Amino acid sequence: MGIELDEYLQTVEVETGGQPEAAILWLHGLGADGHDFEPIVTELNLPFPVRYIFPHAPVRNVTINNGMAMRAWYDIYSFDRGGPVDEAGMRDSQTRVEALLEREAQRGVPPENTVMAGFSQGGAIALQTALAYPQKLAGIMGLSCYLPLQDGFENYCSEENQATSVFLGHGSMDPVLPQALGENARDFLIEHGYAVEWHSYPVAHGVCPPEIRDVARWLTQVLGKR
């Protein structure tokens, strides 16, 4: 499935200097938008020019919120984590995020200089997209999220990103996505040979200053290898 020019996801973009040497594609959580993590740019304060791309998820009806229309990367049918999932919605978002990765390459920042990141539902799509992406990425980051579509993982994961560093952070008091879901993603990826850097923080469903410091250090490390 190709993406036409007018079908690209709308984005909020911040460049921290001329001629960015790296890109970070960061997906927001359910019901938020691309502006949600915009303030983190100055907090991270990376020591080289970066283009941050914060896409807006499509607006869709979300079943668990009484069918209310909101920005969401996919529908959520129930709070039962063992129940059915919106695989079609996930695959659609994956395709649209892949198109943004390809656009970055066209704009001069290749995949090996790009980090795929996300928070909560956006983190799930970031993991899903990056682990299947057929070109080497600089890093993969999921915050307060989980790994969907584990069945058949061996059939869609990409060899190109088997050695890509993965950063997972989660709040130990998260009532929305319990830390056990993040631990499950961590354990699953480690079992499949991925290098996972795991962090737990004493917060609920959000990020905190120690997590931002850890993310900044990790980003500097993985993008410094470009």
PyRosetta script that sets phi, psi and omega in degrees:
from pyrosetta import init, pose_from_sequence

init()
pose = pose_from_sequence("MGIELDEYLQTVEVETGGQPEAAILWLHGLGADGHDFEPIVTELNLPFPVRYIFPHAPVRNVTINNGMAMRAWYDIYSFDRGGPVDEAGMRDSQTRVEALLEREAQRGVPPENTVMAGFSQGGAIALQTALAYPQKLAGIMGLSCYLPLQDGFENYCSEENQATSVFLGHGSMDPVLPQALGENARDFLIEHGYAVEWHSYPVAHGVCPPEIRDVARWLTQVLGKR")
pose.set_psi(1, 121.4)
pose.set_omega(1, 178.3)
pose.set_phi(2, -92.8)
pose.set_psi(2, 160.8)
pose.set_omega(2, 178.3)
pose.set_phi(3, -113.6)
pose.set_psi(3, 121.8)
pose.set_omega(3, 176.2)
pose.set_phi(4, -76.3)
pose.set_psi(4, 159.5)
pose.set_omega(4, -175.9)
pose.set_phi(5, -53.6)
pose.set_psi(5, -42.7)
pose.set_omega(5, -176.7)
pose.set_phi(6, -80.2)
pose.set_psi(6, 0.9)
pose.set_omega(6, 179.3)
pose.set_phi(7, -102.3)
pose.set_psi(7, -3.1)
pose.set_omega(7, 177.9)
pose.set_phi(8, -58.4)
pose.set_psi(8, 145.2)
pose.set_omega(8, 173.0)
pose.set_phi(9, -60.9)
pose.set_psi(9, 140.5)
pose.set_omega(9, 173.3)
pose.set_phi(10, -69.4)
pose.set_psi(10, 144.4)
pose.set_omega(10, -174.9)
pose.set_phi(11, -134.3)
pose.set_psi(11, 154.6)
pose.set_omega(11, 165.5)
pose.set_phi(12, -102.9)
pose.set_psi(12, 128.9)
pose.set_omega(12, -176.7)
pose.set_phi(13, -127.4)
pose.set_psi(13, 137.8)
pose.set_omega(13, 178.8)
pose.set_phi(14, -132.0)
pose.set_psi(14, 126.8)
pose.set_omega(14, 174.8)
pose.set_phi(15, -110.5)
pose.set_psi(15, 131.6)
pose.set_omega(15, -176.0)
pose.set_phi(16, -93.6)
pose.set_psi(16, 5.9)
pose.set_omega(16, 177.4)
pose.set_phi(17, 179.4)
pose.set_psi(17, 168.0)
pose.set_omega(17, 178.1)
pose.set_phi(18, -69.9)
pose.set_psi(18, 149.0)
pose.set_omega(18, 179.3)
pose.set_phi(19, 48.8)
pose.set_psi(19, 68.6)
pose.set_omega(19, -179.1)
pose.set_phi(20, -52.7)
pose.set_psi(20, 135.7)
pose.set_omega(20, 179.3)
pose.set_phi(21, -90.6)
pose.set_psi(21, -14.6)
pose.set_omega(21, -176.1)
pose.set_phi(22, -148.2)
pose.set_psi(22, 162.5)
pose.set_omega(22, 177.9)
pose.set_phi(23, -133.8)
pose.set_psi(23, 145.9)
pose.set_omega(23, 174.9)
pose.set_phi(24, -127.6)
pose.set_psi(24, 115.0)
pose.set_omega(24, 179.3)
pose.set_phi(25, -98.8)
pose.set_psi(25, 112.5)
pose.set_omega(25, -167.1)
pose.set_phi(26, -122.1)
pose.set_psi(26, 120.2)
pose.set_omega(26, -176.6)
pose.set_phi(27, -100.0)
pose.set_psi(27, 133.4)
pose.set_omega(27, -178.5)
pose.set_phi(28, -80.3)
pose.set_psi(28, 174.0)
pose.set_omega(28, 179.8)
pose.set_phi(29, -89.8)
pose.set_psi(29, 177.3)
pose.set_omega(29, -178.1)
pose.set_phi(30, -57.0)
pose.set_psi(30, 128.7)
pose.set_omega(30, 174.6)
pose.set_phi(31, 81.9)
pose.set_psi(31, -7.1)
pose.set_omega(31, 177.4)
pose.set_phi(32, -92.7)
pose.set_psi(32, -162.5)
pose.set_omega(32, 174.7)
pose.set_phi(33, -150.4)
pose.set_psi(33, -174.9)
pose.set_omega(33, -175.1)
pose.set_phi(34, -63.1)
pose.set_psi(34, -18.0)
pose.set_omega(34, 178.9)
pose.set_phi(35, -78.7)
pose.set_psi(35, -11.4)
pose.set_omega(35, -170.4)
pose.set_phi(36, -58.3)
pose.set_psi(36, -43.9)
pose.set_omega(36, -177.7)
pose.set_phi(37, -103.8)
pose.set_psi(37, 9.7)
pose.set_omega(37, 178.2)
pose.set_phi(38, -56.0)
pose.set_psi(38, -40.6)
pose.set_omega(38, -179.1)
pose.set_phi(39, -64.7)
pose.set_psi(39, -16.8)
pose.set_omega(39, -176.2)
pose.set_phi(40, -72.3)
pose.set_psi(40, -15.1)
pose.set_omega(40, -178.5)
pose.set_phi(41, -57.5)
pose.set_psi(41, -49.9)
pose.set_omega(41, -178.4)
pose.set_phi(42, -71.5)
pose.set_psi(42, -29.4)
pose.set_omega(42, 178.8)
pose.set_phi(43, -70.3)
pose.set_psi(43, -35.9)
pose.set_omega(43, 178.9)
pose.set_phi(44, -71.1)
pose.set_psi(44, -42.3)
pose.set_omega(44, 174.1)
pose.set_phi(45, 49.9)
pose.set_psi(45, 54.6)
pose.set_omega(45, -178.5)
pose.set_phi(46, -68.5)
pose.set_psi(46, 146.8)
pose.set_omega(46, -170.6)
pose.set_phi(47, -85.9)
pose.set_psi(47, 27.9)
pose.set_omega(47, 176.5)
pose.set_phi(48, -156.2)
pose.set_psi(48, 158.8)
pose.set_omega(48, -176.8)
pose.set_phi(49, -64.7)
pose.set_psi(49, 128.4)
pose.set_omega(49, -177.7)
pose.set_phi(50, -130.2)
pose.set_psi(50, 142.7)
pose.set_omega(50, 167.9)
pose.set_phi(51, -103.4)
pose.set_psi(51, 116.4)
pose.set_omega(51, 174.7)
pose.set_phi(52, -92.8)
pose.set_psi(52, 130.0)
pose.set_omega(52, 176.7)
pose.set_phi(53, -117.9)
pose.set_psi(53, 117.3)
pose.set_omega(53, -179.9)
pose.set_phi(54, -115.2)
pose.set_psi(54, 94.8)
pose.set_omega(54, -178.2)
pose.set_phi(55, -73.9)
pose.set_psi(55, 152.5)
pose.set_omega(55, 168.2)
pose.set_phi(56, -89.1)
pose.set_psi(56, 127.4)
pose.set_omega(56, 174.1)
pose.set_phi(57, -66.7)
pose.set_psi(57, 155.0)
pose.set_omega(57, 174.4)
pose.set_phi(58, -61.6)
pose.set_psi(58, 156.1)
pose.set_omega(58, 173.6)
pose.set_phi(59, -87.4)
pose.set_psi(59, 127.7)
pose.set_omega(59, 179.7)
pose.set_phi(60, -148.0)
pose.set_psi(60, 163.7)
pose.set_omega(60, 177.2)
pose.set_phi(61, -78.3)
pose.set_psi(61, 133.4)
pose.set_omega(61, -177.6)
pose.set_phi(62, -113.5)
pose.set_psi(62, 116.7)
pose.set_omega(62, -171.8)
pose.set_phi(63, -58.1)
pose.set_psi(63, -46.1)
pose.set_omega(63, -175.9)
pose.set_phi(64, -67.7)
pose.set_psi(64, -15.4)
pose.set_omega(64, 176.7)
pose.set_phi(65, -105.0)
pose.set_psi(65, 40.6)
pose.set_omega(65, 177.4)
pose.set_phi(66, 58.7)
pose.set_psi(66, 31.7)
pose.set_omega(66, 177.7)
pose.set_phi(67, 75.1)
pose.set_psi(67, 10.8)
pose.set_omega(67, -179.0)
pose.set_phi(68, -64.2)
pose.set_psi(68, 140.4)
pose.set_omega(68, 177.6)
pose.set_phi(69, -79.9)
pose.set_psi(69, 130.8)
pose.set_omega(69, 179.2)
pose.set_phi(70, -159.6)
pose.set_psi(70, 170.0)
pose.set_omega(70, 176.8)
pose.set_phi(71, -72.5)
pose.set_psi(71, 124.0)
pose.set_omega(71, -177.0)
pose.set_phi(72, -153.6)
pose.set_psi(72, 142.6)
pose.set_omega(72, 178.6)
pose.set_phi(73, -79.4)
pose.set_psi(73, -20.5)
pose.set_omega(73, 175.6)
pose.set_phi(74, -167.6)
pose.set_psi(74, 164.0)
pose.set_omega(74, 178.3)
pose.set_phi(75, -75.6)
pose.set_psi(75, 152.7)
pose.set_omega(75, 172.8)
pose.set_phi(76, -122.2)
pose.set_psi(76, 117.4)
pose.set_omega(76, -172.3)
pose.set_phi(77, -81.2)
pose.set_psi(77, -32.7)
pose.set_omega(77, -178.1)
pose.set_phi(78, -160.2)
pose.set_psi(78, 171.1)
pose.set_omega(78, 176.8)
pose.set_phi(79, -83.8)
pose.set_psi(79, -3.3)
pose.set_omega(79, 178.2)
pose.set_phi(80, -78.1)
pose.set_psi(80, 107.8)
pose.set_omega(80, -176.0)
pose.set_phi(81, -68.0)
pose.set_psi(81, -12.5)
pose.set_omega(81, 177.2)
pose.set_phi(82, -96.2)
pose.set_psi(82, 2.2)
pose.set_omega(82, -177.3)
pose.set_phi(83, -84.5)
pose.set_psi(83, -173.6)
pose.set_omega(83, -178.2)
pose.set_phi(84, -66.3)
pose.set_psi(84, 150.7)
pose.set_omega(84, -179.7)
pose.set_phi(85, -122.3)
pose.set_psi(85, 159.0)
pose.set_omega(85, -178.9)
pose.set_phi(86, -86.8)
pose.set_psi(86, 73.9)
pose.set_omega(86, -177.4)
pose.set_phi(87, -62.4)
pose.set_psi(87, -37.9)
pose.set_omega(87, -179.8)
pose.set_phi(88, -62.2)
pose.set_psi(88, -42.3)
pose.set_omega(88, 178.2)
pose.set_phi(89, -64.8)
pose.set_psi(89, -40.5)
pose.set_omega(89, 178.2)
pose.set_phi(90, -62.7)
pose.set_psi(90, -44.8)
pose.set_omega(90, -178.9)
pose.set_phi(91, -65.5)
pose.set_psi(91, -37.1)
pose.set_omega(91, 178.2)
pose.set_phi(92, -63.5)
pose.set_psi(92, -46.5)
pose.set_omega(92, 179.0)
pose.set_phi(93, -64.8)
pose.set_psi(93, -38.2)
pose.set_omega(93, 177.9)
pose.set_phi(94, -58.1)
pose.set_psi(94, -45.1)
pose.set_omega(94, -179.9)
pose.set_phi(95, -61.9)
pose.set_psi(95, -40.7)
pose.set_omega(95, -177.8)
pose.set_phi(96, -71.1)
pose.set_psi(96, -35.3)
pose.set_omega(96, 177.4)
pose.set_phi(97, -71.5)
pose.set_psi(97, -38.9)
pose.set_omega(97, 175.7)
pose.set_phi(98, -57.8)
pose.set_psi(98, -38.2)
pose.set_omega(98, 179.2)
pose.set_phi(99, -62.7)
pose.set_psi(99, -35.5)
pose.set_omega(99, 177.3)
pose.set_phi(100, -69.4)
pose.set_psi(100, -36.6)
pose.set_omega(100, 175.7)
pose.set_phi(101, -62.4)
pose.set_psi(101, -42.2)
pose.set_omega(101, 179.8)
pose.set_phi(102, -67.6)
pose.set_psi(102, -35.4)
pose.set_omega(102, 177.7)
pose.set_phi(103, -65.5)
pose.set_psi(103, -36.5)
pose.set_omega(103, 177.5)
pose.set_phi(104, -62.0)
pose.set_psi(104, -40.5)
pose.set_omega(104, 177.8)
pose.set_phi(105, -61.4)
pose.set_psi(105, -40.0)
pose.set_omega(105, 178.4)
pose.set_phi(106, -66.6)
pose.set_psi(106, -27.3)
pose.set_omega(106, -180.0)
pose.set_phi(107, -90.3)
pose.set_psi(107, 4.7)
pose.set_omega(107, 172.2)
pose.set_phi(108, 107.7)
pose.set_psi(108, -0.8)
pose.set_omega(108, 177.2)
pose.set_phi(109, -114.6)
pose.set_psi(109, 104.4)
pose.set_omega(109, -175.6)
pose.set_phi(110, -72.3)
pose.set_psi(110, 164.5)
pose.set_omega(110, -178.8)
pose.set_phi(111, -54.4)
pose.set_psi(111, -37.3)
pose.set_omega(111, -177.5)
pose.set_phi(112, -68.3)
pose.set_psi(112, -9.5)
pose.set_omega(112, 174.2)
pose.set_phi(113, -109.1)
pose.set_psi(113, 15.3)
pose.set_omega(113, -174.5)
pose.set_phi(114, -120.8)
pose.set_psi(114, 135.8)
pose.set_omega(114, 174.6)
pose.set_phi(115, -105.6)
pose.set_psi(115, 133.8)
pose.set_omega(115, 174.6)
pose.set_phi(116, -99.6)
pose.set_psi(116, 119.9)
pose.set_omega(116, -173.2)
pose.set_phi(117, -136.1)
pose.set_psi(117, 159.6)
pose.set_omega(117, 176.2)
pose.set_phi(118, -171.5)
pose.set_psi(118, 161.1)
pose.set_omega(118, 180.0)
pose.set_phi(119, -120.5)
pose.set_psi(119, 135.2)
pose.set_omega(119, 174.9)
pose.set_phi(120, 57.9)
pose.set_psi(120, -123.2)
pose.set_omega(120, 179.5)
pose.set_phi(121, -60.9)
pose.set_psi(121, -36.1)
pose.set_omega(121, 176.2)
pose.set_phi(122, -65.3)
pose.set_psi(122, -32.6)
pose.set_omega(122, 176.3)
pose.set_phi(123, -66.2)
pose.set_psi(123, -38.0)
pose.set_omega(123, 177.8)
pose.set_phi(124, -61.2)
pose.set_psi(124, -43.1)
pose.set_omega(124, 179.2)
pose.set_phi(125, -71.7)
pose.set_psi(125, -34.7)
pose.set_omega(125, 176.9)
pose.set_phi(126, -60.9)
pose.set_psi(126, -45.6)
pose.set_omega(126, 178.1)
pose.set_phi(127, -64.2)
pose.set_psi(127, -48.4)
pose.set_omega(127, -178.5)
pose.set_phi(128, -56.2)
pose.set_psi(128, -45.7)
pose.set_omega(128, -176.7)
pose.set_phi(129, -70.0)
pose.set_psi(129, -49.3)
pose.set_omega(129, -173.7)
pose.set_phi(130, -66.7)
pose.set_psi(130, -40.4)
pose.set_omega(130, -177.3)
pose.set_phi(131, -68.4)
pose.set_psi(131, -21.4)
pose.set_omega(131, 178.7)
pose.set_phi(132, -100.9)
pose.set_psi(132, -8.0)
pose.set_omega(132, -172.8)
pose.set_phi(133, -66.9)
pose.set_psi(133, 132.9)
pose.set_omega(133, -172.0)
pose.set_phi(134, -83.5)
pose.set_psi(134, 9.6)
pose.set_omega(134, 175.2)
pose.set_phi(135, -128.4)
pose.set_psi(135, 147.9)
pose.set_omega(135, -176.6)
pose.set_phi(136, -64.6)
pose.set_psi(136, 129.0)
pose.set_omega(136, 175.2)
pose.set_phi(137, -103.5)
pose.set_psi(137, 160.8)
pose.set_omega(137, 178.8)
pose.set_phi(138, -73.2)
pose.set_psi(138, -34.5)
pose.set_omega(138, -178.2)
pose.set_phi(139, -170.7)
pose.set_psi(139, 162.7)
pose.set_omega(139, -179.1)
pose.set_phi(140, -131.7)
pose.set_psi(140, 127.5)
pose.set_omega(140, -176.3)
pose.set_phi(141, -132.0)
pose.set_psi(141, 129.4)
pose.set_omega(141, 175.8)
pose.set_phi(142, -128.5)
pose.set_psi(142, 121.8)
pose.set_omega(142, -178.8)
pose.set_phi(143, -112.1)
pose.set_psi(143, 128.2)
pose.set_omega(143, 176.8)
pose.set_phi(144, 50.9)
pose.set_psi(144, 51.1)
pose.set_omega(144, -174.7)
pose.set_phi(145, -138.8)
pose.set_psi(145, -168.0)
pose.set_omega(145, 179.4)
pose.set_phi(146, -145.8)
pose.set_psi(146, 172.1)
pose.set_omega(146, -179.3)
pose.set_phi(147, -107.8)
pose.set_psi(147, 108.2)
pose.set_omega(147, 179.0)
pose.set_phi(148, -81.0)
pose.set_psi(148, 171.8)
pose.set_omega(148, 172.7)
pose.set_phi(149, 50.7)
pose.set_psi(149, 51.3)
pose.set_omega(149, 178.9)
pose.set_phi(150, -75.1)
pose.set_psi(150, -28.1)
pose.set_omega(150, 177.2)
pose.set_phi(151, -63.6)
pose.set_psi(151, 130.7)
pose.set_omega(151, 179.8)
pose.set_phi(152, 76.9)
pose.set_psi(152, 15.6)
pose.set_omega(152, -177.6)
pose.set_phi(153, -54.2)
pose.set_psi(153, -40.8)
pose.set_omega(153, -177.4)
pose.set_phi(154, -61.5)
pose.set_psi(154, -21.6)
pose.set_omega(154, -177.2)
pose.set_phi(155, -85.4)
pose.set_psi(155, -19.8)
pose.set_omega(155, -177.2)
pose.set_phi(156, -120.0)
pose.set_psi(156, -13.3)
pose.set_omega(156, 179.9)
pose.set_phi(157, -67.1)
pose.set_psi(157, 148.2)
pose.set_omega(157, -176.2)
pose.set_phi(158, -98.4)
pose.set_psi(158, 137.5)
pose.set_omega(158, 175.9)
pose.set_phi(159, -63.4)
pose.set_psi(159, -30.9)
pose.set_omega(159, -176.1)
pose.set_phi(160, -62.1)
pose.set_psi(160, -27.1)
pose.set_omega(160, -177.7)
pose.set_phi(161, -111.2)
pose.set_psi(161, 16.7)
pose.set_omega(161, 177.9)
pose.set_phi(162, -62.5)
pose.set_psi(162, -32.7)
pose.set_omega(162, -177.4)
pose.set_phi(163, -102.0)
pose.set_psi(163, 7.6)
pose.set_omega(163, -179.3)
pose.set_phi(164, -74.7)
pose.set_psi(164, 134.5)
pose.set_omega(164, -179.9)
pose.set_phi(165, -65.2)
pose.set_psi(165, 135.6)
pose.set_omega(165, 179.6)
pose.set_phi(166, -118.2)
pose.set_psi(166, 126.8)
pose.set_omega(166, 175.7)
pose.set_phi(167, -108.3)
pose.set_psi(167, 124.0)
pose.set_omega(167, 175.5)
pose.set_phi(168, -123.8)
pose.set_psi(168, 125.8)
pose.set_omega(168, 175.8)
pose.set_phi(169, -126.3)
pose.set_psi(169, 144.6)
pose.set_omega(169, -176.8)
pose.set_phi(170, -151.1)
pose.set_psi(170, 147.4)
pose.set_omega(170, 175.5)
pose.set_phi(171, -83.3)
pose.set_psi(171, 130.5)
pose.set_omega(171, -178.2)
pose.set_phi(172, -71.1)
pose.set_psi(172, -15.3)
pose.set_omega(172, -179.9)
pose.set_phi(173, -113.0)
pose.set_psi(173, 27.2)
pose.set_omega(173, -176.0)
pose.set_phi(174, -72.4)
pose.set_psi(174, 115.5)
pose.set_omega(174, 179.0)
pose.set_phi(175, -88.7)
pose.set_psi(175, -11.7)
pose.set_omega(175, -177.4)
pose.set_phi(176, -88.4)
pose.set_psi(176, -53.8)
pose.set_omega(176, 174.8)
pose.set_phi(177, -124.7)
pose.set_psi(177, 93.6)
pose.set_omega(177, -176.0)
pose.set_phi(178, -52.3)
pose.set_psi(178, 148.5)
pose.set_omega(178, -176.8)
pose.set_phi(179, -56.0)
pose.set_psi(179, -27.5)
pose.set_omega(179, 178.7)
pose.set_phi(180, -56.7)
pose.set_psi(180, -29.9)
pose.set_omega(180, 178.4)
pose.set_phi(181, -70.3)
pose.set_psi(181, -39.2)
pose.set_omega(181, 175.5)
pose.set_phi(182, -67.3)
pose.set_psi(182, -39.3)
pose.set_omega(182, 177.7)
pose.set_phi(183, -63.7)
pose.set_psi(183, -36.2)
pose.set_omega(183, 177.1)
pose.set_phi(184, -62.4)
pose.set_psi(184, -44.0)
pose.set_omega(184, 177.6)
pose.set_phi(185, -62.3)
pose.set_psi(185, -44.0)
pose.set_omega(185, 178.2)
pose.set_phi(186, -57.5)
pose.set_psi(186, -51.7)
pose.set_omega(186, -176.5)
pose.set_phi(187, -64.5)
pose.set_psi(187, -39.7)
pose.set_omega(187, 179.7)
pose.set_phi(188, -61.6)
pose.set_psi(188, -45.3)
pose.set_omega(188, -177.9)
pose.set_phi(189, -69.2)
pose.set_psi(189, -40.0)
pose.set_omega(189, 177.7)
pose.set_phi(190, -61.7)
pose.set_psi(190, -42.6)
pose.set_omega(190, 178.5)
pose.set_phi(191, -60.9)
pose.set_psi(191, -27.1)
pose.set_omega(191, -179.9)
pose.set_phi(192, -96.4)
pose.set_psi(192, 13.9)
pose.set_omega(192, 170.5)
pose.set_phi(193, 89.5)
pose.set_psi(193, 11.3)
pose.set_omega(193, -179.3)
pose.set_phi(194, -84.8)
pose.set_psi(194, 149.4)
pose.set_omega(194, 176.2)
pose.set_phi(195, -89.0)
pose.set_psi(195, 103.0)
pose.set_omega(195, -174.8)
pose.set_phi(196, -108.2)
pose.set_psi(196, 127.5)
pose.set_omega(196, 170.1)
pose.set_phi(197, -99.7)
pose.set_psi(197, 114.2)
pose.set_omega(197, -173.9)
pose.set_phi(198, -108.2)
pose.set_psi(198, 137.8)
pose.set_omega(198, 175.9)
pose.set_phi(199, -138.4)
pose.set_psi(199, 138.9)
pose.set_omega(199, 173.3)
pose.set_phi(200, -116.5)
pose.set_psi(200, 139.7)
pose.set_omega(200, -177.6)
pose.set_phi(201, -128.9)
pose.set_psi(201, 145.3)
pose.set_omega(201, -177.7)
pose.set_phi(202, -79.1)
pose.set_psi(202, 61.9)
pose.set_omega(202, -179.8)
pose.set_phi(203, -134.9)
pose.set_psi(203, 173.5)
pose.set_omega(203, 176.5)
pose.set_phi(204, -88.5)
pose.set_psi(204, -135.0)
pose.set_omega(204, -175.9)
pose.set_phi(205, -90.8)
pose.set_psi(205, 83.3)
pose.set_omega(205, -178.6)
pose.set_phi(206, -178.4)
pose.set_psi(206, -172.5)
pose.set_omega(206, 177.4)
pose.set_phi(207, -114.2)
pose.set_psi(207, 161.3)
pose.set_omega(207, -176.8)
pose.set_phi(208, -137.0)
pose.set_psi(208, 164.3)
pose.set_omega(208, -177.1)
pose.set_phi(209, -54.0)
pose.set_psi(209, -43.8)
pose.set_omega(209, 177.7)
pose.set_phi(210, -61.0)
pose.set_psi(210, -35.3)
pose.set_omega(210, 178.4)
pose.set_phi(211, -66.9)
pose.set_psi(211, -42.0)
pose.set_omega(211, 178.7)
pose.set_phi(212, -61.9)
pose.set_psi(212, -39.1)
pose.set_omega(212, 177.2)
pose.set_phi(213, -64.7)
pose.set_psi(213, -42.1)
pose.set_omega(213, 178.6)
pose.set_phi(214, -64.6)
pose.set_psi(214, -40.4)
pose.set_omega(214, 179.0)
pose.set_phi(215, -64.0)
pose.set_psi(215, -43.1)
pose.set_omega(215, 179.9)
pose.set_phi(216, -61.2)
pose.set_psi(216, -43.4)
pose.set_omega(216, 178.9)
pose.set_phi(217, -62.6)
pose.set_psi(217, -45.9)
pose.set_omega(217, -178.6)
pose.set_phi(218, -64.9)
pose.set_psi(218, -43.4)
pose.set_omega(218, 179.0)
pose.set_phi(219, -61.1)
pose.set_psi(219, -42.7)
pose.set_omega(219, 178.2)
pose.set_phi(220, -61.0)
pose.set_psi(220, -38.8)
pose.set_omega(220, -179.5)
pose.set_phi(221, -67.5)
pose.set_psi(221, -51.3)
pose.set_omega(221, -174.1)
pose.set_phi(222, -74.4)
pose.set_psi(222, -33.0)
pose.set_omega(222, 178.4)
pose.set_phi(223, -81.3)
pose.set_psi(223, -21.3)
pose.set_omega(223, 176.3)
pose.set_phi(224, -71.2)
pose.set_psi(224, -14.8)
pose.set_omega(224, 179.7)
pose.set_phi(225, -88.3)
pose.set_psi(225, -0.9)
pose.set_omega(225, -173.6)
pose.set_phi(226, -65.0)
pose.dump_pdb("model.pdb")
